[in-house]
Amino acid sequence: MTRYIIRRLLQFIPVLLIATLLVYAMVFLMPGDPIRALAGDRPMSDAVRETLREQYNLDDPFLVQYGKYIWGVFTAADFGTTFTGRPVLDIIQQRLPVTLQLAAVALVIQSVIGIIAGALAAIYRDRFIDRLVQVSTVLVVALPVIAIAFLLQLVFGLNLGWFPIAGAREGLVSFILPGVAMAAVSTAMVARLLRGELMDALHSDYVRTATAKGLTRGRVVGRHAMRNSLIPVVTFLGADLATMMGGSIVVESIFNLPGLGNQVFQSIQAQEGTVVVGIVTLFVIFFVIVNLVVDLLYGLLDPRIRYE
Amino acid sequence: MRTHSAPARLVAVSAAAALLLTACGDDDGETQAAGDDDGGTLSIYNCEPQNLMPGNNTENCGSRILEQLFTGLTQIDYENYEAVPAVAESWETEDQTTWTFHLREDFTFHNGDPVTAQTFVDTFNWVVDPDNAQAGATFHDKFLGYDEVLAGDAEEMEGVRAVDEHTLELELTEAFGQLPVVLTYTSFFPMPEVAFEDMEAFQTAPIGNGRYQMDGEWVHDVEVAMERYEEWPGEEPGSPQRLEWMIYNDVDTAYTDVLAGNLDILGEVPPHRITGIEDDFGDDWSQHESSRFVYMGFPLYDEEFQDADLRHAMSMAIDREEIIENIFDGSQTAARSILPPVLPQGRDDACEHCHFDPEVAADLYEAAGGPEELTLYTDTGTGHDDYVEAIGNQWAQNLGVEEIRYESLDFAQYLDLHESEGVTGPYRLGWLLAYPSPQYAMEPLYSEGAPSNYSGYASEDFDALIDQANAADVDDADEIYQQAEDILLEDLPVIPLWFQDYFIVHSDRVADVEMDLRSYVRVEDVTVTD
């Protein structure tokens, strides 16, 4: 088990190097001088421009720039600074908690509501609750996230005034609307996925056996059918949590949450290569860890799965 | 279950207690603030500043904040846009070249340090020092010795001298009557000694000498909070007791937040909201003219656009009102001048060739041998593409231009193309006055070799008039600047399109919301009514 984890972690290194190199290339090969754009319509004196270009290694060939960056990361934990002089690490430290809270709220919503809805739909198949789940999930999946976000903002933020519209100042409450917006589509997916899996399981031989042994309905569904049906759901939730980082761009922007998704978007526009690389590296690490955790969770759900 | 109930109850009780405590705390805070002075708290929309270093600031998001934290030698009287005393109580000059500023003795930084003539000498030199890479350094280029410092040949500018503790002498390379107005700009704000020791630390909570002082640090992407500095010795202290600059990355979200009553002022309503503004806000909105000048420039280094008649024709073939109505919902003022009409020196109708007259335009265009194909250039974003396309359509329709192509580039790329003279057709650009002087509306854009003269326009007559106006006493300069403008309007190196209007929306708890010609809400004058 430990060896398995170490082996998986070692695999990160090439993944990380390739990912950062690709991102670095994409941002730095964008045309135009980001330093010049800093000054807007106004001119910038050549002396200032040269000092800055030198400071950010912008005159070096691309691979040298990348090399200097990675060297700084490994030798001094220096993730570079933005063109306006702010350390990237500082930005990440400030913004990571926001995105993590958002992701956590979304994950809780989509797993709790998604699993309850999916299980109820499967157990009460073809009854009212099943129809309700079926129709509402189709509706949610069909709506773009941006529409859901605006709708929530207008109804629950502006008209009813129950939740804040913007910012993260009010703690957890601030994350409810954006969390719902971000979780909406996945909640529907989880519900539909679990409904299908659970219905299959309820008709399988082992459930029939368990029922025949005289176990209570609750025990049959809860301990036997659910446990098996949850494996694909956990896989989905894991993959979804990882992609949520990227998906946070729209939601964070609409709800003015100072998180990482939002920052990536702004930094790409400003051609802030170092910021983009720093944050994307973080996303990659996150993605890999979540995948590992998901794989390990399989073992808990299905004891037959073992790791060597 | 029963065993869990005791801790659960405990949690509930302490949570309730905590709520109660915070509630009390809030109340206390408010009454206390009201007790000091009933200025109240004002929350204002802002965008995330690039930095909070006075010398490095060239954009609005930081500038609005710095203006409240710092007071320069002079300041603008927003009634008539003239320079009036601030840290300097008076100034005199014989020849517009050597200026003597007499400083007040009672100005202090928020940390208690006095503001002296030496403060300004140190600040100006630090900003210009190329090692510090300050974007605002170019604003100092009229001081004697600027070039030497920039080239690394001198440590300090020869023309910036402290005569005694409260007398500052500024010597320029040439006569410049607009100096007192220029000195109102952010790049000339004084910085305390502590700033130079660690500028990074300084700008997380700048220590200025302005009406307001920082309350805590700049919380990136969240807010900048400031309290009135009670020791500020100037004439009109800020009206609100506290300013909270709320940082949004999306103006639409800010608009919704004003609607919901969570934010007091938004000074730049997004264009697509303007049609609904009356329904949304009733009386709580206003429209303001600004100095933001939007124009179509010509690459005059290209043979094709040499003929002034051609440029007149293209200007007269644009129906500005129609575009303003259809694309901007009336949120611009058609430009018939180059000097913004909001400036005292601006004239509403100075441009002969800025009136829509398709017939005359078509004849002129044909006579001038206007090209049948055109490429129009624009930078992407914030709706520039829309109106550039509308102008292209009008040229196609009114001038019979057969083929029109559009090049839409990212801003950084766009500027590079201009600097390498790679633009082959009319292009859009804008200009906003950093300080209210007709000099700033013209010299950087149309003087031969000037840094923002992207059209490559060169006119000896124009340059001579600008020099003459710059050298004149501020009272005599207006008319000469207008003569210089007349030359531009005849040569038309750029087609004036419109001056942008800004829309402010505000909550019902504030009054006296005004805007200056740079589109800055004068937050220090806003009255908080509840």
Chai-1 contact restraints between the chains, C-beta under 6 A:
chainA,res_idxA,chainB,res_idxB,connection_type,confidence,min_distance_angstrom,max_distance_angstrom,comment,restraint_id
A,P31,B,Q413,contact,1.0,0.0,6.0,A-B,restraint_1
A,G32,B,D410,contact,1.0,0.0,6.0,A-B,restraint_2
A,G32,B,A412,contact,1.0,0.0,6.0,A-B,restraint_3
A,G32,B,Q413,contact,1.0,0.0,6.0,A-B,restraint_4
A,G32,B,D416,contact,1.0,0.0,6.0,A-B,restraint_5
A,D33,B,A412,contact,1.0,0.0,6.0,A-B,restraint_6
A,D33,B,D416,contact,1.0,0.0,6.0,A-B,restraint_7
A,P34,B,A412,contact,1.0,0.0,6.0,A-B,restraint_8
A,R36,B,L415,contact,1.0,0.0,6.0,A-B,restraint_9
A,A37,B,F411,contact,1.0,0.0,6.0,A-B,restraint_10
A,A37,B,A412,contact,1.0,0.0,6.0,A-B,restraint_11
A,A39,B,T58,contact,1.0,0.0,6.0,A-B,restraint_12
A,A39,B,A135,contact,1.0,0.0,6.0,A-B,restraint_13
A,G40,B,E59,contact,1.0,0.0,6.0,A-B,restraint_14
A,R42,B,T58,contact,1.0,0.0,6.0,A-B,restraint_15
A,P43,B,P451,contact,1.0,0.0,6.0,A-B,restraint_16
A,P43,B,S452,contact,1.0,0.0,6.0,A-B,restraint_17
A,M44,B,A135,contact,1.0,0.0,6.0,A-B,restraint_18
A,S45,B,A137,contact,1.0,0.0,6.0,A-B,restraint_19
A,S45,B,T138,contact,1.0,0.0,6.0,A-B,restraint_20
A,A47,B,P130,contact,1.0,0.0,6.0,A-B,restraint_21
A,A47,B,L150,contact,1.0,0.0,6.0,A-B,restraint_22
A,V48,B,A133,contact,1.0,0.0,6.0,A-B,restraint_23
A,V48,B,A137,contact,1.0,0.0,6.0,A-B,restraint_24
A,T51,B,P130,contact,1.0,0.0,6.0,A-B,restraint_25
A,T51,B,A133,contact,1.0,0.0,6.0,A-B,restraint_26
A,L52,B,A133,contact,1.0,0.0,6.0,A-B,restraint_27
A,T84,B,Q50,contact,1.0,0.0,6.0,A-B,restraint_28
A,T84,B,N51,contact,1.0,0.0,6.0,A-B,restraint_29
A,L158,B,T256,contact,1.0,0.0,6.0,A-B,restraint_30
A,L158,B,A260,contact,1.0,0.0,6.0,A-B,restraint_31
A,I165,B,T256,contact,1.0,0.0,6.0,A-B,restraint_32
A,I165,B,D257,contact,1.0,0.0,6.0,A-B,restraint_33
A,I165,B,A260,contact,1.0,0.0,6.0,A-B,restraint_34
A,A166,B,T253,contact,1.0,0.0,6.0,A-B,restraint_35
A,A166,B,D257,contact,1.0,0.0,6.0,A-B,restraint_36
A,S253,B,D250,contact,1.0,0.0,6.0,A-B,restraint_37
A,N256,B,Y248,contact,1.0,0.0,6.0,A-B,restraint_38
A,N256,B,T253,contact,1.0,0.0,6.0,A-B,restraint_39
A,P258,B,D221,contact,1.0,0.0,6.0,A-B,restraint_40
A,P258,B,V222,contact,1.0,0.0,6.0,A-B,restraint_41
